[in-house]
Structure formats: structure tokens, C-alpha cells
């Protein structure tokens, strides 16, 4: 399936989807009003079902693509409707659409200005209604950029200005005149007025709260009789509606139960100087039972509206939310002459009224009771052989261009509009009112409080009937709304008063995040010299034509694709102009160009120009911009598109300047640090190289790697490492500090490694090692780790007597001391307790309390103690041995 999607309402969905031209007689008389099709077209068309040329036959439940191949959209029906209903030519209608678009911009700029009430179109001017110096100043400033804008009123109350054509005079509800001093309040917005009305009067019988010609109008179709007394307004119930009983109220929602404080509509309106009360027929959503041409959804027949794209770019069709019957409808089926013509697609999101199809009233909310939403649905998963178009379907039989859609516009009172639908064809008129409308929901027949409110607009002179729901409303080439409702015929089928109501498309799109309206876009074309020769480095110019639309869709771009380059998107200005710089090499240049706008596409076209050589200017090295740098992996800059850029100096690399004049060259070879110099030169075949551009960068080397010590590591005091090792940039100077005191330096070897001795004299406890490296005096950030030196662990000493002295002659026992060995003595434990003799547990010495004693301890102190004890034992043994020998000599001499 093509990516473009039908924007039309169904002149039959087959017409809306661009499947060919249907002869006028192919439409049932009930489906197409005679005024919708030109007489000449009717007389020349073959009979419906005729197999001859131009006829369309239906075989089976689906209309074949071949059978619809002659169908196409036409502007003839629109042209006739514009002339018939508006007295305008098609060109005047499109120009009025442009004026409406400017008026919509004025609404957006002024809606929050104090004193602003509204605006309308009149005599090709944008008339701003309101009062106060702030509004006057804002309107005067806006008139500088929006031609035709004028401020109409400087004070309120004011006499209502002249309005566009309206319905025949209706029996208005009596209200106090505007000059009545009792009417002292001013309504400020339709939303505020709507909420106040629901809070003080209730929803029963409410049809709309709108602005019209600088004033607010509350329209009811049978007012509620309050408990405090009968309604004296004299308003009659809506046609087909049961009359309200005196003293009763149909409200059943707990939060909105009538109270003694409820007032009548006329009492409510009497407080306001700028609000009038009107009566009208009940709104009825205009989906209908099967028949004619359109699409079916359950037992409803509706019309397709505008084509769109879902958030992923897949095509979808917008239509009225109420056609989905509160999500009950799943499949939309095309219909041709009352016969199913194959699946259109599947219903996705739908909303009629508030979120999740909720009614007007918010249960439990008296402060903000009104729930205002929209009426919109999406049909997705479209049948693969359908090729929808960015246009509104029309009802002519000739092959003139259809009506293109180039954007959306906010509805404005007085704006000329046309509506298209499967039952009534084309009908045109003026917008008479803009505001909040109320219509019965899917359950209204059994629950009178199933009322749905939506933002919309009304015309008294646009015609519509059942089955037109979902169809598009246009002003010129701008989408304004989708058809929702009309008046309700009486019991004899007669229309009491004509009006047609549409949902504001801009409000509807707000509940469809990511969805885009499909827009009509012409293909780009070249402009410039007759031979289309452009000097390298100058602009190749072109335009996107607007015709048959009045303008190019706002925010459009042209995508340029040249072999060997990334595509370039250039903006299209309001006049449709676009340009890009002629790229090298010199000679013929063939490229493709396509107009794009979001997911909307014009289709690509191949264009050819000639690029003439011109001297190459020096490139510019623009980035990296931040100085100093922590790394240098590439250089960026600007230059002549298509030229080759070559880097030299302390760096190396090459690349090509892109179509946007930007280049980025990744650096080859090892990383460079310190003070780095670079030069860039442009070149192109057959042309002299450019002058060189140069730049110098200061590049911090990265922090070195500290490999032998990990953060949080522990060492025993009797088992410390001999060296501290790591890696870094070749040739860098490494400096090592512990606890902030420099202890050693080294130079990174060719293999990237470095090593320094582990310092002596470190005491017990936690220490911090910090290592930096410097290249050409540029010092890196430090590599940091902490480590802890713990007390040593001594070997356990067995509990046994010292070795016996050498054998000697017998002697008195008292003269031979019996002293146990060192292991027999009690020793302190790590916690300061005394271990019992014979305990073989490890002996741990607690840290010395004197910091001066926290020096490197290799275990020598423990060894000295043992050696001293052993020495004493040896001395004692020697003394005993000498005494024994002396005694032996003495005895021998005495003999």
C-alpha cells in the first residue's frame, strides 16, 4: 500500500480513497442531491451498472480495484456548491480560507488578552470584539503582521454587530435588554459560562454555549423546570422530546440532583450583559441506517473524513467518534450503492464526549461539573489495495483537480466553509457560532442524562443529513472540522430549522497524540538561469508550487539526495522557495528532490543542474570548540560542499564536506595529548587546493591506570607490596603521591607500563594514593585509590618447657633454677586481655597509642623479646656449667 492516505470524506469511500471516477447515476438518488452534481456531467454519464466505458459494475460483496479504476475526485461539485451557497468563485473561496487561517492565528494571539471576547470575518476583514486598552494595544500590534485585522468595539455592553447569514428568525427566549442595570456581569469565556450554567441550571435541554458576533449565546431545546417554580421563559421542548413536567427534573446523578437553589435558563442569562438565550431543535448525531455510499459500522452508515498518519507513520482515516458506537464497532466496511464493497479498516481510538466516552456531568464534582471533549475516531489497518489521498472528496463527475488539504485552521465566526458527506454531497455556508455543543450519546434513548459535550462550530446555512457524520469541513484548503450533528426532523420527517454542527479538528487532534493530518505537497522543481548552471559554492534554487492549493503547507521541507552524501533537508519558505549550496566536483549534477512534511510526501523527482568550478576558499576548523579538551578523536568544520578535506600536523585523517557544508574527520593513528597542532586543506579534481586552515588545541591526557592497588584494598604490615604499578600514555611523566605527599615519579615505558617503589615508613590505618600523568606539561586528572595497612599476624607459640641444660654432676636442687620458657608466660591478646598459658591462638598486638610508634613494623620487636629470653637462658646455663666444672677441679685437688 502506498504511504499516502485519503483525506477525503466519502463521495463513497471509493471516491475518497482515490480509486477513480464514479458516474453521477451510480449514486442513489437518496444519497446524492441533484445540486451536488453538474447537469452536464449527469447527461454524459452512462447508466449505473452499465459495463460500457465509464460505467461501474458491482460483482459480489467487494468492489474490485479494476471495477473502480475509472473513479477519481473532482472539484466540479465543490465549485457549484461554492457558487450556489456562497456566491463565490473557487478562487475566492480559497482566498477566504487564507483569511480564515490568519484569523485563526489572531485568535491564538489574543485569546488570553484581558478584554478579548472574540472575532469574526466580515467584508474580507478580521473584526476583533472586546474592550479595554490592553486589547486595543495587542490588536494594534498584531495588525502589523496580520493584514485586515481591526478592533471593532471599545466598550461593553455594545450592540451586536452584523452577522453572517443565519437561519430564519427563531422564537428567542425573552430576556432583559442589554441596557438593564440588573445585567451587570460579563461572561468571559464559553468554558466558564458552560460550567456556571451546569452548576446553576443543569444539563437538561442544553444544546450549546457559543460565541456569535461578539456576544455569547446559550441555546436550549426544552428547558428544565426548576423545583423553585415553573419556567417562565416560554421555550417549547425540542421536537420529538417529551415535555418536562412542572416541578420535576430528569437529572438522576447524585452530584447534580436539583435543589431549591436551581434557577431557570432565563434567570441565569438575565445576570449577563453580553449573553442571550435562544431556543433550538435537539442535536442529533448524523450517522444513519444503511443506504447509499459510505462505510458501515454495525448498523451505522457514516462518511470518512480526513486522512492521517498514526504515530508510526502508517495511514489512517479520521471520522466521527460516535460512529464507533462507544467502541462497540470494530470493523468499517466500504459501501457502494447500498452494497458492502469490502473492508475499509479497523476502528482504533474513538471518543464521543469526554475521555472514554464519558457524559457531560462529572459525578461528585459541583465546582467543575462540565465534561467537555470531542467527537473523533480513527480507522486504521486499512485494506492494502486502497490508496488514500491528501484531499477532501468532492461530488462532481468531471476530472478536475480535487480539493487539496494543506493544513488545519481554527474555526472563526463568519468563516466561509464547505462540508462533504455521503448523503448530502457538497454544501457550503458561513460559520455562525463557535463554542461547546451537547448531543445525545449512545445510551440517550434509555438514559436522558447520556449527554455528550464537545468543542465545535455551527452553520445555519450548511445542509446535512443522516450518514454525513465524519465527513470533512473545509475553508479553502484548510481542514476545520469533522461533521457531527444536525437538527432533528419532526415526527413527519420535516426539518424545523436547519443547522449543521461539526467538531473542531484542532481540538480532536489533541486527543490523538502523535497523529498527523496528511497534507498535499507538490514535487519540487528547479528555478534559476535558463541553462541551470550554478557556480560551486553558490545556491541552487528551486520552488515547490502551491497550485492547485493556495499555499504550500507550513513547515514543509525539500529532501535533497546526492550520491555519496547523507540526504539534506532544506526549509521551504512561505512563497515555496528552497535552496542548497552547489556541491563539487564541477560538472553535471543529478540529484533527487522530494517535498516532505512530517510523514507526508510528494514523491521524489530527479533534477539536473550544472556546477561550474570556482576557487576553493580555505576551510574553517570549528570544533571541538571547548578548550582545553579531555580527548581529541575528530576534527569538525565547514567548507565547500563536496570537496575533500585533508588533515595534517600532529593529526591525520581525511573526509568529504557534506551537502550542508559541514565536515567531520575522525583522526587516524594513536591518540594525541598536550599541545596539538592541526592543518586542514580542501581539494577537488581539476581545481587548485585551498589555502590551509590551522588550529592548536590543548588536550588533557586521560588519568593513568593504577593497577597494583584497588580501592579499599587491605595489606598486612608484615606483607606490604614492593612496588606500585600501572599504565599510561607512552612517554608521559607519572607522579605518585600518598596522603597528598609526593613519593615517587616515573616515565611511562614504550609498552605503556610504569612502576615506582612502594614507600617505607607508612603506619597502620587508611592511606590514599593519587597518580597523575603529564604530556608536554599538561597534567591529567588523578587516578585515586585508598588502602589500609593492618597489624601483622604472629605465628602461634606452643606451650612447652625450655630445653634441659647439659647433664652435670649431682648438686643440691636449690642451686638449679627451674624457669619456664617464654611460651609459658601469659601474653596479651588483641583486645588487651591476657591469654592463658598454653593458648596457641595468634597473638595480635594492638595499635600503639603513641602515633610516633605507628611506623613500619616487620616483626622485629617480637623477635627481640624471644632472643632476649633465649640469651638469658644460655647465660644461665653457661654459669651453671662453669660452677660445676670449678667444683670438680676443687674436689680433685683436695684429694
N, C-alpha and C positions, 0 to 999 in steps of 0.2 A: 504493500500500500504506500502511496506517496505520502510524504510528510506533511503536505499542505492539507488543510481541513476546511470543510464547508462552513461558511459564515452565514449562510442563508437561513431564513425560515423556509418552511416547505411551501413551494408553489407545487406541492408534492415534494416529499423529501428527495425524490429522484431529481427534481429540478434544483433544489437547494444544494445537492451534492455534486452538481455539475455534470450530470450524466446525459445531457443532451437537450433537445427541444421537443416539447410536447405540443401537438396541435391543440388549438383552443377547444375544439369539440371533444377532445379526450377528457376534459374536466366535466364532471356532472354539473348540471345547471345549478343545483343547490350549493355546490362548492365554490363556484366562481361567479361573482356578479358580472352582469353584462358589461358594466362600466369598466371592469378591470382589464378587458382585452379589447384591443383596437378592432374596429369593424373590418378594416381591410384584411387584417390577419385572419379573422374568422372566415371570411368569404373565400380565402385562398387555401384553407387547410382541408385535407381530406377527412372523411368521416372517421369517427373513433373506431378503433379496431380494424380499420382497413389495412390490408397487408401491403398496399402500394407504398411508393416513396413518400416519406414524411409521416406515415402512419405508425401507430404503436400498437402492438398486439400483446396480449397477456396470455400466457400458457402456464397453467398450474399456479401454485401458491407463490412462486417467485418470479419477478420480472428479470429476464436475462439481461446481462450487460449489453449484448448485441441489440436486444429489443429496445434499449434506452439510448442507443448510441447517437440518435439524432436529436436528443434533448439538449438544450442549452439555456442559459439565463439570458434574460432580455431586459432592457430598460424601457421598452415601449409602454408597459403598464404603469411604471412609475411616472414617466413623462406625462401620460394622460392624467394620472391622479394628481400630480402637482399642478397642472394647468387647471383641471376641473375643480379641485378643492381649495387651492391656494391662489390661483390666478398668477402663478409664477412659471417662468421657463425653468428647465432643469439647471441651467447655469445660475439663475437667480436663487434657486433652492440650495445649490451647493455653496454659493457665496453666503447665504444666510446661515448655513451650517458653520462656516468660518467665523461669522459674527457671534454665533452662539458659543463657539469654543473660546473666544475672547471674553465673552460674558461669564463663562464658567471660571476662567482664571480670575476675573474680578470678584466673583463670589468667594473663592478661596482666600483672596487677599483681604476682603472686607468683613467676612462673617464674624470676626471677633472684635471688630472696632466698636466702641460704645456708640450707641445711637443708630446702628445699622439695622434696617428692617428687611430689606430685600432689594431685588432689582428685576427689571423686565426689559424685553426688547420692544421697541416701538419706533416706527419710521426709520429703520436702519440705525438706531441709536440704542445705547445701553443706559437705561434710566435707573439711577440708584435712588432708593427711597429710604428716608430716615431723617435724623435731626442731630444737631449739635456740632460744635466747632471741630471735634476730633474726627468725625465722619467727613466733614467738609474738607478738612486738610488731607485726610487719607485719600479721598476720592480725587482731589485735585492732583495729588502726586501720582496717582495711578493713571490718570488721564494722559500723562506724559508718555506712557508706554502702551496704553490701550486706546487707540483712536475711537472716537464716537462715544466715550463714556461721559455722562453728565450726571450731576446730582440734582434730583428732582424736587425735594422738599427740604425746608429748613426748620420746620416746627411741626409738632403734633398736638392735638389731632388735626388731620388735614383731610380734605375731600378726596375720596378715592379717585385715582387717575383713570384715564380712559384705558379700557382693557381690550385684549383681542376678542374676536367673535366668540360668543358664549352660546349656551343653549337658550331656547326660548324662555321667557320670563317664568320664574317658578314662584310658588306661594311661599315667600320667605316668612320665617317666624318673626312676629313683631318684637322689636327691641327698642330700647330707649335711644333717642337720637344721639349722635356723637357729641353734640354740644351740651348734653345733660351733665350738670355738675356732679351728679352722683356717679358718673363713669370716670373715675379718677385714675384707675390703674392702667398700665400699659403692658401688654403681652410682649415678651422679648424674643422668644423662640417657639417654634412649633413643638419641640420636645417638652419645654417647660409647660406650655399650655395644655398639651396632651396629658401629662402627668397630673396637673392640677384638676383637669376635668374628670379623670378617672377617680381621683381621690374624693372629689366633692359631689359628683353626679353619678358616676358609674359607667360601665361599658355598654349597657343595653341600648340598642338603637344608634350607637355612634357609628358614623360612616367614615369621617375624615376630619383631621385638623390640618389645615393647609394655609399657605400664603397665596394671595392673589391680588396683584396690582397694588402692593404697598399696604395691604391690610391682612388680618388673619380671619379665616372663615372656619367655623365649626359646623359641619354638616351632619344632620341626624336623619334617620329613616324611620321614625316612630320613636318618640322619646319615652323615657322611663317616668312613670308617675311616682313621685316620692311619697313616703309614708306621712310626711308632714302636711300633705294637702294635694289636691288634684293639680295637674299641669295645666296652666292657663295659656300655654303657647299656641294652642290651636293646631299643632302639627299633626298630620294624619299618619297612621302607621304605614310602613313601606308596603308596596304592592305585594300581595302574596303572604304577608306576615300577619300573624294573629294579633288583634288589637290588645293592648295592655289593659289589664283590669285595674280599676281605681284602687289605690291603696296597696297595690301589690308590686312586687319586683321579682324578676325572673332570676336574679343572682342567687346562686347556691353555694358559692365558695365562701368558706368561713371567714377568710380575711377580708372579704368585700361584702359582707352582709349589710343591707341597708340599715341606716339608723335614723333617729329623729333629726339628725343634722343634715341628711341628704337634701339637696336642692334641685330644682328643675334646670334644664339647659338654659332657658331664658333668664332665670335668676342668675346663673353663673355668668352668662355673657354680659348682663347688664352692668357688671362692675368695670368692664373694659372699654376704653375709648377707641381702641383700634381692632375690636373683634366683632364680627357679625355672626348671626345664627341663620342657617339655611336648612332646608329640608331636601331630601333626595331619595331616589329609589335605592333599595338594598343592593350592595355589590354582590356580584356572582362570579366566581372564577369561571372562565370561559373554555374549559375543557368540555367536551361533548361526547355523546354516544357515537359508535362507529358510523362512518359515512364519509364519502368524499376522499380527498387526497391528503395525506399527512402521515402520522405514525400512531400506532395503537400502543397503549399501556394498560393492561387489564381491560376494563370497559370504557376507558377514556380515549378520546382522539385529541391530539394536540398538534402543535406546529414546532418544528425545530427553530432554534434561534441562531445565535452567533457561533461560529466555530472557534475552537480554542485549543490550547495545548495544556496537558497536565504537567505537574512539576518535573516529570522525567522527559518531557518533550513529545509524548505520544498524543495523537489527535483525540479530540473530544468535541461533543456538541452541547451547547448550553440550551436549556429550555426552562419552562416554569416548574418550580418546586412542587406545586400542588398536583402536577401531572403524575408524580411518583406516588400519590395517594398515601402520604405519610410512610414512605419506604416499603409499602406493600407491593408496588410494581417492581418487577425485576428486569424484564426484557422489553425493549422498544422495537416494534415491528413496522417496517415500511408499509404504506398503504397506497394502492393505485386503483382509482375508480371503485373504492369500497372493498377491494380485494387485497388480502395480505400479499406483500411483494418482497418477502424475505426479511431477515433480521437487520435492524439498523445497528443495535448495540445493546449494552447492558447499563442499567441505571447504576450510578455510583452514589456520590454525595447528593443529598437533597435536603432542602429546608423550606418550609412554608410557615411563616411566623417567626417566633423566637427560636433559639437553639433547640435542636431535637424536636422541631415541630411543636413547640410549646405555644399555648394560647396567650391572649393579651394579659390576663391577670397573673400576678405573681402571688401565690398563696402566702399569707403571713407578712406581706410587705405593704404596709399602709403608706410609708413615706415615699416609696418609688414603685407604685403598683403596675405601671405600664411596661409591657414587654414588647419592644419594637424590633422586628427582624427584617426578613427579606423573603423573596419567593424565587428560588433558583434551584436548578437540578443539573446534574452532569450525566450525559450518556457517553460512556467510554467503550472500550473493546469493540470498536467499530468493525463492521464487516470488511474483510481485506480488499475486496474489489471496488469499494467505494472511494472516490477521490474528491473529498470535500474542498470547498473553495473559500477564500477570504472575502466573501461578498454576501450581500443580502439578496435572497431570491426575489425575483420580480414576476409580474404576471402578464407579460406580453408574449407574442408568438413570433416576433422577428428576431434577428440575430444581432441586435445592437448590444454594446457592452452592458454588463450588469453593474449593479451599484457596489462600488468598492468600499471596504471598511479600512480606514487609516488611523483609527484611534477611538477613544471614548470622550464623551462630553457630559458635563453636569447639566441636568435639565434646568431651564430658566423660563419663567413666565413670559409668554409672548414668543417663544422659540417656535419656528415652523418645524413640524415633524411629519414623518410618514411611517405607517405601520404596514407590515406584510403578514399575511396569515393564510392558511389553507382554505378557510371558509369564506373570507371576505375579500381576498386579494389585497390590492393596494388601497389605502385610504390615507388622506393627508389632512392636516389641520394645524392648530396652534396649541401650545401648552397653556392651559388656563390656570392651573393650580399645581403647587408643589408642596408636599408635606407627608403626613402619616395617614395611611388608609387602613380600614378594617374590613375584613371579609370573613365569611363563614369558613370554618375548617372542614376536614374530612368527616368529623363527627357532629357537625352542626345540626343535622336533621333530628338527632336524638338528644343533643345537648346544646341548648341555646347559648351557653357560655363558651362553646368552642369557637371563639372568635380569634382570628389571626391578624396581627398588625404588621405592616411593612412600610418602608420608605418608598415613595413613588411619586407619580405625577398623573394629571388627568387632563383630558381634552374633551370638550363638549361637541366638537365637530368632526372628530375621527370616528369612523364607523368600525364596528367589530361584531363578531357573533361567536357562537359556540364552536370550539375547535381551533380558534386563533391563539389560544394560550401558548406562551412560549415563543411566539414569533417576535421578530426584531422591530424596534422603533429606532428610526434614524433621523438625524438632522444633517443634511448634506451627506458627507462621507463619514460622519461620526456616529458611533453606536451610543445610544442614550438609555435604552431600557429594553426589557422583555415584557411582552403582553401578559397581563394577569387577569383582569376582570372587566366587566361592563355592567350595564344596567340589567335589571331583571324584568323580563316580559310579564305582563299581567296574565290572568288566567286564560285569556283569549289569544295569547301569543303576541300581543301588541306591546311595543316599547313605549313606556310612559314618557321618558325623557332620555335622550341619547347622551351617553358619555362612554369613554373608554379609559381604562386605567392601566398603567404599566409600572413595573418595579424598576427603580433606578439601578442601572447596570453597575455604576461605580460602587454602590453600597452592596450589591450582590457579590461582586468580586472580592469584597473584604472577607467573606466567609469561605473563600476558596484560595487560601494562601498557596502561592507557587503557580497558580493557573495564569495563563497569558491568553489574551484575545489574539486570534490570528489576524494579521494585518496584510493588506495588499501592498506589494512592493514591485516597482518596475525594475527591469535589469539596468545596470549601469551602461553608460556609453561615453566615448571619448569626445573631448572638445579641444580646441586649440588651433594651431596652424593647419592649413589645408593639407600639407604633407605629413602632419602629425610627427614632426621632428622636434625633439627636445634635447637641449644640451645636458650632458651629465651634470648632476647636482642641482638642476632646476626642477620645477614642478611639472609632472604630467597631470593634466587637469581633465576632469570629466564631470558628468552630471547624472542624476537619477531623475528621469522625467516624472512629473506628477500626474499628467493626464492618463486615464480619464478622471482621476480624482483631482481635487482642488489643491492638494499639497502632498508632500512626502511625509510619511509617518514620522512623528517626532522621535528623536534619539536613534535614527537609523544609521547604519554604517555600511561601508563597502569593504568587503574582504578581498584583498589582493593576494594572488598566489603566483610566485615566480619560481621556476625550478631551482633547487639548491638553497632556497631560503625558507624560513618559517613564514607562514601567512601573516599578512599585515592588515589590521583593521583600521580604517581611517574614517573620521566622522563625516556625516552629510549635513550641511547647513540647511537653514530654513528654505533656501532657494534651490536645494537639491545639488549643490556643488560639492565636489570632493577632489582631493589631490594627494599625490605622494611624490617623493623625490625620484627623478630618473636615475636608475642604477647603472653601474658599469657591469660588464665591459661595453664599450661603444659598439654600435651596430643595431640591427633589428632586434626588437624586444617583443616577444609574445607572452602574454600573461592572461590569467583568468580573473574575472571580477564578478562578485555576487553581492547584491544588496541584502543585508540581514537586519533583523530587529528582534532580539530575543530568539525564540525558536522559529520565527517567520523567515522565509527565504524567498528570493526572487527567482532562483535558478541561476547557474553560472553562465557567463558568456566569455568567449575568447576574444581578446583585443590585441592589436598590434600597433606599436609605435617605433620610432627610430631614435636611438640615443646617440647624439653627436659627442665626440671627445671634447674635453676641456681640461685645463691644467689642474693637477691634483694639489689641493691645499694640504698643509700639514695636519695630521690628526690631532685630537685632543685627548690626553690621558685624564680621565675624570675620577676614577675610583681605583683602589679604595680611598675613600675621602677622609676617614678618621685617622688622625696621627697622634701618637705613634700606634703601630699595629701589633697585634699579637701573632699574626701569621700573614703570609703573602702567598696565596695559591693561584691567583689570576690577576690580570690587569684588565680594566674596562675603559671604554672611551667612546668618542664619536668620530665620524669621518664620512667620506663619500660612500654611499650605499653600493655594494657590490665589489669594492676594492679589497685587495688582500692587505692585511696588516701583519707586519713582522716585528718582533721584539728582539732587542739586543742589549748588551751591557752586562749587568750582574744576573740577568734573567734571560730566558729563551722561550720562544713559542711563536705560533702564527695562527691566523684565522681569517675570517671574511666579515666585512661590515654588513650588517643586516639591512633589510629594506627600510627600517626605521632609522637608519643612520647610527645605530649603536653597535659596538663590538665588545666581545668578551673573550679573552685568550687565556686558556689555562697554561700555567707555567710548566715547562718540562725540566728534568734534571732534579738534583737534590734541593731541599728547602734552603732558602737563604735567610740570614738574620743580620742584625746590625744595621749599618747604613747601606742601603741598597739603591743603586742607580739603574735606571731603565730608559731605553730609547725606543720609539715606535715610528715606523715608516710605512706609507701606503704605496701600493703599486697596482698596475693594471696593464694587460697586454697592449703593446703599441703606444704606450704613454710613458713619459718620464716619471721616475719616482718622486714622491712628495718630499718636501723638507722633513727632517726628523723632529719629533716632539720628545722632550726628555722630562724626567721627573726623578726625584730622590725620596726614598721612604725610610723611615726608622722602624725597624721590625724587632720587637722583643722576641728573644728566643723563648721556647717553652720552658717550664720548670723542669729541672733534671729529674731523673728517676732515682729514688732511694730504694735500693734492692735488698740490702742486708738487714735492715731494721724495719719492721712493720709496726704500725701504730698500735700501742697498747702491749707490746711485747715485754716479757719479763726475762731478766738474766740473774743467775746466782753470782754473788760477789766473788766466789772462788772459781767461776767459769765464764768470764767475760770474753766477748769476741776479740780477735786480734786486729781486725780492720773494719772499716765502714766502706761499702762498695755500692756502685750504681752505674747508670748510663746517662749519656747526654749527647749534645751536638759535637761532632768531631772538631777538635781544636779549641773548644770553649774552656774558659778558666772556671774551675769549680771551687767554691768556698764553703767550708763546713763550719758551723757554729753550734755549740751546745749551751743551752740555757742563755743564749744571747752573746756568748763569749766565743770569738773566732778561735778555732783549734787547729785547722789544717787547710791547705789548698792543694789542688791538683789540676792537671790538664787532661781533658778527655782524649783518650787514645784513638788511633785510627779505627779500631774496631768498635768505637762508641762507648767503651767502658772507662771507669775511673775508680781509684781506690786511695784511701788515706788510713793511717794507723788509728786504732781506737785509743782515745786518750786515757792516761792513767790518772789516779787520784780522785775518781768520782766516788762520792759517798753513797750510802744507802738511800733509797727513795726514788721519786719520779724525776726524769730529766727530759728535755726537749731538744731534738736535733733538727737543724734547719740547713738546707743545702740550696745554693743558687749557682747558676752558670752565667757567664758573661761572654758576649761576642762583640768585639770591637768596642768595648766599654759599655755596651748596652746590656744591662743586668736583667735576668729573668725574675719572675715571681719565684718564691721559695717552695721547695718540697719539704714538708714538715711531718715529723712523727714523734711520738712520745714513747719512752720505755722506762722500765722500773728495775732498779738493782735491789735484789733481795739478799738477806743474810745467808751465809754458807750453811751447808748441811754437813755435820761431822759424822764420821763412822762410829758406830756403837762400840763401847769398850767393855769386854767381858769381865765379870766379877770373879777374880781368882787371886790366890796369894802370890807374892813375888817369888822369883826363883830362889831356891835354897842356896845358902853360901857353901863354898867348898868344905869338904869334910875336915874336921880339926880334932885334936885330942879333946878328950872329955874335959869339961870345965863346968864350973857352977852355972846353973841355969840363969841366975840373976845377971850374969855378965853378958848374956847374949840377948840383945833386944829383939823382940818379935813385933815388927811393924808391917801392917798390911800394905799391899801395892796401891798405887794411885787409883786403880779402878774400884777399889773397895770403899773409897770415900764417897760420901753423898755429894751430888752435883746439882747445880741449879738447872731448872727447866726453862722453857721459853717464856713462861708466864711469871717467872720469878720464884716458883715453888721449888722445893728441894726434892729431887728424885731419890728414892731409897736405894741403898747399896744393892748392887746386883742387878739393877734395872738396865736392860740392854737397849732401851729406846734411844733414838737420835738425840744428841744434846745440841740445843739451839741457843745461841747467845742472843739476848735481847739487844736492840739498838742502844748504843751509848746515849746517855742523856746529854753529854757534852758534845756539841756539834763538832768541836775540833777532833773528836775521836772518830768521826764518820769519814775515815779515809779508806782507801782500798785495803781490804783485809784478805790476805792469801792463806790464812790459817796458821800463820807463823806463831801467833800468841798461844794457841793451844799446844803446838809442838814444844815451845819453850817450857811450858809448865811440865809436860811429860818428861822432857830432857832433864830438867832440874831435879825432879823426883828420882829419876834413874841415876843421876850423878850422885845424889846423896846416898843412895843405896850402895853404889860402887865404893864410895869413900868409906862408908861404914864397914863394908866387907873387907876393904884393904886394912883398915885399922885393926879389925879383929884378927885378920891373918898375921899382922906384924906382932900383935901381942902374943899370939900362940907360939910363933917362932922364938920370940925372946924368952918366953918361959921355958921352951925346950932347951935352949942353949944354957939357961941358968941352971937347970936341973943337971944337965950333963957336966958342967964344970964343978958342980958341988960334989959329984961323985968322984 
